[in-house]
């Protein structure tokens, strides 16, 4: 589920909580109508609270989870409700029990302990990339901008929470295997989605549809996942289209490209395509956000202006053994 952080605010959550607290019937239509008199972005606020595991929506009803119910009871008694909301949301949001840790860890990994504080000086592209999340964390008073407005700093009061989150992201072998299995499942689901897309694209050419192959199912070293075809033949023969499918983040289209895949992209060039398919929620994808890149060896690998390369691991081998392998 995509949460647009630029549309989430402490005030929106407070308005929603106040309305729910005063309502005897939690009909979604009624809650929404009342909410929109005082705030905006109702759907985004509801999605965010769902992702935090605080509410569910069933038919036209909003169902409160026990943790949120307890919070709402306490909220009635406090004199500074907005501060109470901030603390509660921080406790829920900065947690491994929600769907956000991977995204938060990507952002928080940029912070380093320096000058007795956790700080991060972003580049222009990073400012744009993380703007929604940054503004929401500023609204929560979890981070703030320094006096020059060029550096993000973790608020001193939130440093223990931040440090605990970083510590909790140490991954056990079992957790690593579980994450890898989940990634594999999403990757296969993305390939199935693109298979359907290709069959629809070539629906006017049934003889080509019959030839489409899900190559990754029987040859993991092929360097591509799907062999499809162009609409127009060359010299009377079907022109192949070699497709590598990547399930990517809807935020920055981040993906990993193996050496074998890069080499095949360089070999097939104009016949090779990257299909970057954003993940919405588990095995749900944003087909409208699909990016199709022809000749990615040139248009991605050699295009440093549009695609930034990050090196997260390097392979090493004893030089003396190279000629023996």
N, C-alpha and C positions, 0 to 999 in steps of 0.2 A: 504494500500500500504506500503510495507516495504522499509524504507530508511536506507541504510547502511552508518552510519555517518563516519565510517573510510575511506570511499571513497569520502567524501565531503570536499571541502576546499574553502577558500576565493579566492585563485588563480583560481580554476576551474570556480567559479561563475563569476569572473572578465573576464576571457577569453571568456566565453559564452556571457556575456553582451556586450563586445567589438564587437564580431562578429555580434550579432543581431543588434547592433547600426549602423554598417556599411553596413548592408545588406538591399537591397530594396525588395528582395524576400525571405520570411521566409520559404523556403522549408526545411523540417526537414533533408532530405538527404544531402542537400548542407551545412546546418549549422553543421551537424555532421562531415562531411568530413573535413571542414575547422577547426573545433574545435580540432579534433584528431591530427592535425599537431602540436598543441601547448600544448595539455593537455590530460588527460586520464579520464576514468569513465564518459563518456557522458551520458549514460542512467541514472546513479545515480544522476547526477547533474540536469537533466531534471525532474526526479521524485521529487527531493527535491523542486525545484521551483514550480512544480505543487501543492505539498502539502502546500506550502506557499500561494497558490492562486494567483501566479504572472503570470503564463502562462497556456495555454491548448494546447493539441495536437489534431488536427482534421485531419484525413487521413494523408497526408504527409505535413501538414502545422503546424507551431508553431504560436499560437495566443497569443498576448501580452495583459495582463489585464491593465486597465488604470493606476493603481498605479505603475506598472513596467514601463510603457511607460513614465510616468512623471520622474521616477528615471533615466531612460536612457538619457533623455534630459539633466538633471542636470549633469549626469556623463560626458558628453562631455565637460563641462566647467571647471571641477575641475582639479587642478594640482596634487593632490594625490588621484587618483581613488581608490586605494586599501583601503584607510581609509574610503572613502565614501561607498564602498561596505560593509565594516564591520559594520558601523553604520546602514545602511539600513537593512541588514540581521538581526542584533540584534533586531531592531524595529519590523520586521516581524515575526521572529522566536519566540521571547519571548512575545507571544501574545496568548490570549484565542480564537482568531478568526481562528487559524489553527487547524490541527489535532494532534498537539504535546503536548498540555498542560498536559495531564495525565502522559505522559512519563517524561516530564520536572519536573512536580511536584514531581514525585517519586524520581528523582535525587536531586532536590533542597530541598526536605524535610529533607535531611541529613545535610544541612548547619545550623549552629547556630551562633548567634551573640556573639562573644567573643573577648576580647582584641581590641574592637572598630572596628571589622570587621566580615564579614560572612565567616565562615570557616568549613571545613569538613575533618576529618582524616579517610580515608577509610581503610577497612580491605583488605586483599589480594584478596578475592573473589569479593569485591566491585570494586576494581581497574580493575579487568578483566571484570566484568559485564558492567561497565560504560565507558570502555576505548575509544570506538568510539566517544561517545557524549562528553566525557571529552576533547579529543584531538581537536574536532571541536570547542568547547567553548574556548579552549586555543588559537586556531588559530584566533578566533574572538576577542581575548583579553578581553573576558568577565570574564574568571577566569585565575588564574596562580598558579603555584606550588611554595611553600615556598622554602627557601634555602636548606632545608633537603630533598626536593622532596617527602615528606610524607603527605603533607597537601594541599588541594585545597582551594583557597581563591578567593572570588568575588572581581574583580578589583574595586577600590574605585569609579572610574568614572561611573561604572555600578551598584553600590549599589542602587541608586534610582529606576532603572529599575527592579532590582531583587526584591526589597521591594514591588513595585507596582504589580509585577506578583504574589507574595505571597498573597498580599491583595486581588487581583482579584479572587483568588481561594477559597474565602469564598462562599460556595454554598447555594443558596436560596432553600426553600422547593420545589419550582417548578422545579428548575434545578436538584435537587436531584432525584425527581420523573422521570424526563426525562432521566437522566443517568441510573437509575434502569431499566426503560422500555427498553432502548437500550440494556442493558446487558442481559435482559430476552430474547429479540429478537435474539441476537447473540447466546445465549445459546441454544435456540430452533433450530436455524439453524444448529448449531454444531451437535445436536442430530440427525437431519434429515440426515446430511452428514454421520454420523457413521452408521445409519440404512442402508444406501446405501452400505457402506463399508462392513458391515456384510453380507448383501445379496450377494454381490460379492464374499466374502470369502467363503461362503457356497454354491456357485452356483452349485457345483457338487452334492449337497444333497438337492434337491428341497423339500423333505418332512420336512427338518429342516428349510428351508427358510420360509415355510408357518407358522412355529411356532414362528418366531421372533416377540417379542412384544415391542411396544413403551410404556413401563410401566409408564413413567412420565406423559403421557397424561391423565391417569385416576387415578393414585395413587401417590401423591406428597410425601407421607411419606414412600414410599417403601425403600428409601435409595440407589436406583440406578435408572438409566434412561431407560435402555434397557435390556431385557432378551433375550439373544441369546443362541447359543449352540456350543459345541465342535464338531469337525469332527468325533471323535471316541466316540461310545456309551460305557456306563458302565453297565455291566450285561444286555445287550440288550436294555437298556433304554437311551434316549438322555440325555447327560450330560449338564446341564445348565451353561451358562456363564452370570454372573450378571455384567453389565457394567455401570459405572458412567462416564459420558462425561463431560469434562471440556474444555471450550474455553479459551485458555491461551495466554499470551504474547509470541511472538516469541523470545523475548530477554532472559527471565529467567524462562519461563514456570510457572509463578506464578499462583496459584489457591487457592480458598477457599474451605475448607472441613468441612461440618457440623458435629456436634456431632452424629447425626443419621446415616450419611453416614459412619463415622468412626466405629461406633458400628456394622453396617451391614458388613463392610469390615472385622472386627474381627470375626464375626459370620460365614461368608461364606468362608473366607480365600482363598484357592486355586481356588475357583469358582468365586472370585470377581476380577474385573479388573478396573483400571483407564485408560481411553483413553484421553490423553492430546493433544488437537488439536490446533495448533497455528493459530491465527487470522491474516490474511493478510490485509484485507480492508473491513470494514463493515461485510457483510455476506460471504466473500471469505476466504477460509481456505488453509493452506499449508499442504496438505495431505502427502507430502514427509517428513514433520517434525513431523508427528504423532508419539507420544510415547505411547506404550501400556505397562502397568505395571501390572503384575499378583501379587496377594496377597499384595496389597499396605499397608496393616496393618503392615506387616514386612518390605517391601521394600521401604516404604516412611515414615510411622509413626515412625518406630523404626530405621530408617536409617539416623542418624544425620550426617554422613559423606557426604552424597550426597544431602540431603534435609534439608535446614535450616527452622526451624519453627519460625514464627513471630506472636505475639499476638496483635491484633488490637482492640479487644473488649473482655470483660469478663462478664458473667452473674452472678448476685448476688441475693440471696433470704434470707429472714429472717430465721435464723436457727430454731427459735421457731415454724415456720410454716411447716417445712419439713415433720414431721410425720402426719400432718393434710391434706397434699395434696394427 
